[in-house]
Amino acid sequence: MQALLSFYNQDTALFSNAGWWNNANTFEALIDYATLSGSVQDIGSMLSVAYDKNAQAHFFNNYYDDQVRPPRRTAGRQVAADD
């Protein structure tokens, strides 16, 4: 974990030379590690700072598709959003 964290740039709140996709994967690995090790609080502040510093310029682009409508429920069963 220390080797991974050595690439963390506190000025940008991202990992040096990682690009946006690998930064997301790195944060996901940190979240998984924190969850398994019980150190969630340690990682939470780093994630919060990363979001605050990068939300305006780095999280949304023409390829962003996470705002697709969630599936709806009909009579207790899940139905695709476009049904």
C-alpha positions as CSV (number, residue, x, y, z in Angstrom):
1,M,0.0,0.0,0.0
2,Q,2.9,2.4,0.8
3,A,4.3,1.9,-2.7
4,L,1.0,2.8,-4.2
5,L,0.5,5.9,-2.0
6,S,4.0,7.1,-2.9
7,F,2.5,8.1,-6.3
8,Y,-0.2,10.2,-4.7
9,N,0.2,13.9,-5.5
10,Q,-1.2,16.1,-2.8
11,D,-1.4,19.2,-5.0
12,T,-3.7,17.5,-7.5
13,A,-5.2,14.9,-5.2
14,L,-4.5,12.3,-8.0
15,F,-1.8,9.7,-8.7
16,S,1.1,11.0,-10.7
17,N,1.1,10.0,-14.4
18,A,-1.8,7.7,-14.0
19,G,-4.4,9.2,-16.2
20,W,-8.1,9.5,-15.3
21,W,-9.0,5.8,-15.8
22,N,-6.0,4.5,-13.8
23,N,-6.7,7.1,-11.1
24,A,-10.3,5.7,-10.8
25,N,-8.9,2.1,-10.6
26,T,-6.4,3.2,-8.0
27,F,-9.1,4.8,-5.8
28,E,-11.2,1.7,-6.2
29,A,-8.4,-0.4,-5.0
30,L,-7.8,1.9,-2.0
31,I,-11.6,1.7,-1.2
32,D,-11.5,-2.1,-1.3
33,Y,-8.3,-2.2,0.8
34,A,-9.8,0.3,3.4
35,T,-13.0,-1.7,3.6
36,L,-11.2,-5.0,4.2
37,S,-8.6,-3.6,6.6
38,G,-11.0,-1.4,8.5
39,S,-9.2,1.8,7.7
40,V,-12.1,3.5,5.8
41,Q,-11.7,6.7,7.7
42,D,-8.1,7.1,6.5
43,I,-9.1,6.8,2.9
44,G,-12.3,8.8,3.2
45,S,-10.6,12.2,3.6
46,M,-8.3,11.5,0.6
47,L,-11.3,10.7,-1.6
48,S,-13.1,13.8,-0.4
49,V,-10.2,16.0,-1.3
50,A,-9.7,14.3,-4.6
51,Y,-13.4,15.0,-5.5
52,D,-13.3,18.6,-4.3
53,K,-10.1,19.4,-6.3
54,N,-11.2,17.6,-9.5
55,A,-15.0,17.7,-9.8
56,Q,-15.2,20.8,-11.9
57,A,-12.7,19.8,-14.6
58,H,-12.0,16.1,-14.5
59,F,-15.1,13.9,-13.7
60,F,-17.4,14.6,-16.6
61,N,-16.8,14.3,-20.3
62,N,-18.5,13.3,-23.5
63,Y,-18.1,9.6,-22.5
64,Y,-19.7,9.9,-19.1
65,D,-22.7,7.7,-18.9
66,D,-23.3,7.1,-15.2
67,Q,-26.4,9.4,-15.1
68,V,-28.5,6.9,-17.1
69,R,-31.9,6.5,-15.5
70,P,-31.9,3.8,-12.9
71,P,-34.1,0.7,-13.5
72,R,-37.6,1.1,-12.2
73,R,-39.5,-1.5,-10.2
74,T,-42.9,-2.8,-11.3
75,A,-44.9,-5.1,-9.0
76,G,-41.7,-6.1,-7.1
77,R,-39.6,-6.9,-10.2
78,Q,-36.9,-4.8,-11.7
79,V,-37.6,-3.4,-15.2
80,A,-34.9,-1.9,-17.5
81,A,-35.0,1.9,-17.7
82,D,-35.8,1.7,-21.4
83,D,-38.7,-0.8,-21.1
